[in-house]
Amino acid sequence: MEFLLDTVHIEDIKKYARIMPLSGVTSNPSIVKKEGQIDFFPHMRAIRAIIGDQASFHIQAVGQTTEAMIQDAHTILENVDDNVFVKIPTNEAGLAAIKQLKAEGVNVTATAIYTKFQGYLAMSAGADYLAPYYNRMVNMNINADEVIGELANQIARENSTTKILAASFHTVQQVNSAFEMGAQAATMGVDILKTGLSAPAIGAAINDFTADWESLYGKDSTIASIAKQPLHA
Ligand SMILES: O=P(O)(O)OC[C@H]1O[C@](O)(CO)[C@@H](O)[C@@H]1O
């Protein structure tokens, strides 16, 4: 199971690289826009420096034609590093770009996936990751669970190395569901992580444990402090 962050906000990436089992970072032009007019390549290299070589880093091509996407891919690899997964939208131009980039040995994430058909084609073209858009499918009355579940079944049937990197999440429940349907990876904004880890019930349970502990050993006592001053020494 891979958890990725769907942001290029440096402080958030630094913070959550410390907190979570971070498998990678994803971005797209809309995510980049949230940071304002950043110096694109130095910013991307700074993200790589934070997440390290073992994490997967997904950066999107913006060209509209096959040739433009391939040129974008080469430029990204030259200016960030060779391990980047270049995100290519799964339309006709994109599929042709995926085929060519895979023939060159480039890491590719097929993105903008709303249907099984797009996913099957991108898988056949050799994409390393498929990025189905969970919440956008839900908004279009497409059964996101079914799409992800069937893509996962096909991966299993073919013993394929392609992985599902589910994306476009608006709720914690959607992330759980994508994993349960067989996605190997999910990318999410920090809002999802904050919501999932800060439910009032979690804080209430921690407060109760603290109160019980302190009623026994005194205010601000810790495991370390009672080890230094054992009650029955
Ligand atoms: O629907 P949204 O929230 O814009 O998300 C689109 C998704 O597509 C991606 O570009 C795919 O990786 C993600 O970065 C993003 O989660």
The ligand as a Gaussian input file, in Angstrom:
#p B3LYP/6-31G(d) Opt

LIG

0 1
 O      -10.140000      16.065000      -8.922000
 P       -8.916000      16.721000      -8.398000
 O       -8.988000      16.912000      -6.905000
 O       -8.551000      17.961000      -9.122000
 O       -7.713000      15.702000      -8.591000
 C       -7.157000      15.340000      -9.813000
 C       -6.060000      14.331000      -9.556000
 O       -5.341000      13.955000     -10.634000
 C       -3.961000      13.899000     -10.395000
 O       -3.395000      14.867000     -11.236000
 C       -3.502000      12.492000     -10.724000
 O       -2.276000      12.152000     -10.189000
 C       -3.720000      14.223000      -8.963000
 O       -2.602000      15.018000      -8.806000
 C       -5.059000      14.768000      -8.535000
 O       -5.443000      14.111000      -7.370000

